[in-house]
Amino acid sequence: MSNPKTRDKELKENSTMAVKRAYDYIRDMTIDFSVRPGEQINEIEVASNLKMSRVPVREALNRLVMGSFVTFDPGKGFFCRKFSESEMKDLYGVRFDLEMGAVRQACQSGNDDEIFSILTEWQKIADTYLNIRKEELIFLDELFHIRIATLCGNMERVAFLQNIYERIRFVRRIHIEKDSRRNALVEEHLRLIQAILKHDEVLSAELLEHHLGVNSQELKENIRTGMLRIYASEIT
């Protein structure tokens, strides 16, 4: 006969895993906009697809509301986040502020061994990036900036950045499709991490500003391209 405490623990672990699975599934839908901006999320359909009850799905949706991936309208239900130029501009602006703070702090007190480890990794990537798939390059790019933010141990900043990266990833995929941008990204990473290793705060700040700079016209074009892709079935 199994121990009641063991059964309770197993049920709790299974429940936690189910919520995480539902969270990841719905979050990915909103990142990719496989469910359209402002479209209602069907809890029953999600639960059926994942072969689970609606309870973990509802818990996941509530958590996603907190992360701004989903909105909730009392009496109507849960809806996919909106997709607008103004929101993207705001997110890019917050990203810039957070990363600038991280780079300045890394120059002031970052561990040289950890900084050198990032440099070594990107020197290897520089030799192979032409063969790296777009999705993997975006992941490596995000990881590069997360590792810089982690250098000084401010995990709140890291958590905010991770949330922003996920919310702007749809637009960044479009941005990074351009060969010129892929080439520049690797070179800019190398120059930035070399400047941080030298603890040159002024140069590092200048390089980061150039690296993250996306002018409003380019952002607008990327968003328009994104809209065309989201609603392609209605246009054709």
Phi and psi in degrees as a GROMACS rama.xvg file:
@    title "Ramachandran Plot"
@    xaxis  label "Phi"
@    yaxis  label "Psi"
@TYPE xy
-74.5778  150.601  SER-2
-71.433  130.235  ASN-3
-56.3923  -37.3241  PRO-4
-65.4576  -38.1718  LYS-5
-65.7477  -42.2858  THR-6
-62.0315  -43.8823  ARG-7
-61.5991  -40.4892  ASP-8
-64.8647  -42.5863  LYS-9
-64.6476  -40.9  GLU-10
-63.5062  -40.7893  LEU-11
-64.9922  -42.3653  LYS-12
-65.0598  -42.2822  GLU-13
-63.5835  -39.8371  ASN-14
-64.6461  -42.6521  SER-15
-62.577  -42.7102  THR-16
-65.6559  -37.2969  MET-17
-66.4407  -41.5792  ALA-18
-63.0454  -43.1018  VAL-19
-64.0289  -41.1133  LYS-20
-63.5134  -42.5836  ARG-21
-66.9211  -40.1631  ALA-22
-60.3377  -50.0595  TYR-23
-62.6073  -40.5701  ASP-24
-63.3475  -49.4939  TYR-25
-71.6437  -39.6546  ILE-26
-58.717  -44.3346  ARG-27
-62.7002  -35.2924  ASP-28
-61.0847  -39.9902  MET-29
-79.7851  -28.0092  THR-30
-68.4667  -44.9878  ILE-31
-84.7519  -11.4925  ASP-32
56.6605  39.0888  PHE-33
-70.2131  -21.4414  SER-34
-106.814  131.011  VAL-35
-71.5613  154.944  ARG-36
-54.8284  129.481  PRO-37
79.7842  -1.67661  GLY-38
-81.4415  142.507  GLU-39
-69.8774  140.514  GLN-40
-93.899  123.167  ILE-41
-84.2495  104.536  ASN-42
-61.5218  -40.9632  GLU-43
-63.7577  -42.3363  ILE-44
-65.6299  -42.4543  GLU-45
-62.1223  -46.2778  VAL-46
-60.7672  -39.9111  ALA-47
-66.499  -43.8449  SER-48
-61.5801  -36.4358  ASN-49
-92.2374  -2.54533  LEU-50
55.8339  52.893  LYS-51
-144.113  171.586  MET-52
-76.3936  172.899  SER-53
-77.1727  -15.1267  ARG-54
-61.0121  -53.8514  VAL-55
-65.9902  -29.308  PRO-56
-65.4345  -44.0391  VAL-57
-64.7281  -40.5321  ARG-58
-63.4995  -42.0832  GLU-59
-62.9817  -42.0903  ALA-60
-63.2635  -40.5052  LEU-61
-62.7817  -38.5777  ASN-62
-68.0342  -37.074  ARG-63
-68.8533  -28.3081  LEU-64
-62.5307  -41.6218  VAL-65
-63.8386  -30.9203  MET-66
-89.6867  2.66891  GLY-67
67.9325  22.8577  SER-68
-87.7513  -24.3992  PHE-69
-135.831  148.395  VAL-70
-114.526  155.769  THR-71
-123.523  129.711  PHE-72
-116.173  108.549  ASP-73
-52.2502  130.866  PRO-74
87.5832  -13.9339  GLY-75
-116.534  -38.9785  LYS-76
125.684  -159.195  GLY-77
-102.57  143.448  PHE-78
-133.954  147.987  PHE-79
-62.9486  145.516  CYS-80
-55.858  156.733  ARG-81
-78.7437  165.56  LYS-82
-133.647  104.717  PHE-83
-139.63  157.233  SER-84
-63.1356  -41.5837  GLU-85
-64.0046  -41.2084  SER-86
-66.8715  -42.3428  GLU-87
-62.2074  -41.497  MET-88
-60.4404  -43.0071  LYS-89
-62.9301  -44.0074  ASP-90
-65.4048  -41.6742  LEU-91
-62.6563  -37.3794  TYR-92
-65.9516  -43.2849  GLY-93
-66.1713  -40.3062  VAL-94
-57.8709  -45.1078  ARG-95
-59.997  -46.6039  PHE-96
-61.1962  -45.1689  ASP-97
-65.7161  -43.196  LEU-98
-71.0108  -34.3641  GLU-99
-63.7324  -41.6709  MET-100
-62.7008  -40.1506  GLY-101
-65.8959  -42.983  ALA-102
-65.9196  -43.593  VAL-103
-62.2513  -42.3652  ARG-104
-68.4645  -37.1983  GLN-105
-63.172  -38.338  ALA-106
-65.3692  -34.4953  CYS-107
-79.178  -37.5568  GLN-108
-143.464  13.3913  SER-109
-68.6437  146.875  GLY-110
-76.4192  125.501  ASN-111
-61.1542  -37.9333  ASP-112
-63.7807  -40.7957  ASP-113
-69.3786  -39.351  GLU-114
-64.6386  -43.1394  ILE-115
-63.6031  -34.4367  PHE-116
-62.281  -40.1946  SER-117
-65.5484  -42.6144  ILE-118
-60.7026  -46.7329  LEU-119
-59.8973  -42.9983  THR-120
-61.8133  -42.0517  GLU-121
-77.4578  -21.0081  TRP-122
-67.3711  -35.6603  GLN-123
-70.5502  -41.962  LYS-124
-62.1881  -35.3594  ILE-125
-59.6935  -26.2348  ALA-126
-84.8099  -14.5654  ASP-127
-128.782  -2.87538  THR-128
-62.2009  -24.2596  TYR-129
-64.3198  -22.2057  LEU-130
-98.9055  2.21564  ASN-131
-87.7007  132.449  ILE-132
-65.1344  154.305  ARG-133
-55.669  -46.4082  LYS-134
-61.755  -40.5246  GLU-135
-68.6761  -37.3497  GLU-136
-66.0125  -38.7947  LEU-137
-63.1071  -42.6669  ILE-138
-60.4489  -45.3985  PHE-139
-65.2784  -36.7874  LEU-140
-64.1589  -47.2623  ASP-141
-62.1386  -41.8407  GLU-142
-62.8261  -37.6563  LEU-143
-57.0152  -49.1483  PHE-144
-71.7332  -33.4238  HIS-145
-65.3988  -40.815  ILE-146
-65.2687  -36.7789  ARG-147
-64.453  -43.8909  ILE-148
-65.3307  -28.9943  ALA-149
-78.0753  -19.3832  THR-150
-52.5529  -35.184  LEU-151
-103.074  5.37516  CYS-152
77.8795  12.0965  GLY-153
-86.5299  89.5035  ASN-154
-74.8605  -19.6522  MET-155
-65.9967  -42.6841  GLU-156
-62.0774  -42.539  ARG-157
-60.33  -44.3143  VAL-158
-63.2808  -42.4592  ALA-159
-62.3433  -42.7024  PHE-160
-64.1733  -42.2909  LEU-161
-60.2675  -41.0331  GLN-162
-62.8559  -43.3579  ASN-163
-66.8949  -42.2616  ILE-164
-56.7891  -43.1456  TYR-165
-66.0035  -36.0565  GLU-166
-78.3315  -21.3497  ARG-167
-105.509  1.70381  ILE-168
-60.8033  -35.4101  ARG-169
-59.5246  -43.3071  PHE-170
-73.3539  -37.3054  VAL-171
-67.3704  -30.5338  ARG-172
-59.3761  -42.9787  ARG-173
-66.1647  -42.7431  ILE-174
-60.7891  -40.111  HIS-175
-85.5397  -4.7178  ILE-176
-65.7383  -25.4819  GLU-177
-73.0942  128.471  LYS-178
-57.5204  -38.9519  ASP-179
-62.0654  -35.2758  SER-180
-72.6635  -38.3172  ARG-181
-62.2096  -44.2223  ARG-182
-63.2325  -45.5576  ASN-183
-66.0804  -36.5036  ALA-184
-57.0663  -46.6184  LEU-185
-65.5169  -46.383  VAL-186
-62.7442  -40.3246  GLU-187
-67.0205  -37.5254  GLU-188
-62.2393  -44.9243  HIS-189
-62.2186  -45.0054  LEU-190
-65.0894  -39.2743  ARG-191
-66.2904  -47.4005  LEU-192
-69.7744  -30.2056  ILE-193
-65.7798  -39.5312  GLN-194
-67.1262  -38.6176  ALA-195
-65.6299  -39.5062  ILE-196
-61.7018  -31.8544  LEU-197
-82.9711  -3.22135  LYS-198
58.2083  35.5372  HIS-199
-92.1402  93.2658  ASP-200
-67.0615  -39.5074  GLU-201
-65.3734  -49.4547  VAL-202
-64.0864  -42.1819  LEU-203
-59.8429  -42.1852  SER-204
-64.4202  -40.9777  ALA-205
-64.6385  -42.8244  GLU-206
-66.6175  -39.9234  LEU-207
-65.6221  -41.8954  LEU-208
-59.8932  -41.0121  GLU-209
-68.1987  -41.4353  HIS-210
-64.5316  -41.4218  HIS-211
-89.5402  -5.87773  LEU-212
-65.6331  115.299  GLY-213
-125.78  111.77  VAL-214
-69.8431  159.47  ASN-215
-61.8434  -34.0415  SER-216
-68.012  -42.6521  GLN-217
-65.2796  -42.4073  GLU-218
-62.0126  -42.3973  LEU-219
-61.1567  -41.6447  LYS-220
-66.0006  -40.8969  GLU-221
-64.518  -39.6408  ASN-222
-66.5992  -40.9286  ILE-223
-62.1642  -42.465  ARG-224
-60.6274  -41.8313  THR-225
-61.4044  -43.8243  GLY-226
-60.6963  -42.1878  MET-227
-61.8785  -36.8508  LEU-228
-72.2305  -40.9179  ARG-229
-61.9286  -42.126  ILE-230
-106.119  23.6535  TYR-231
-57.6461  -38.067  ALA-232
-65.6783  -25.998  SER-233
-83.6964  -24.7684  GLU-234
-81.5903  -38.1276  ILE-235
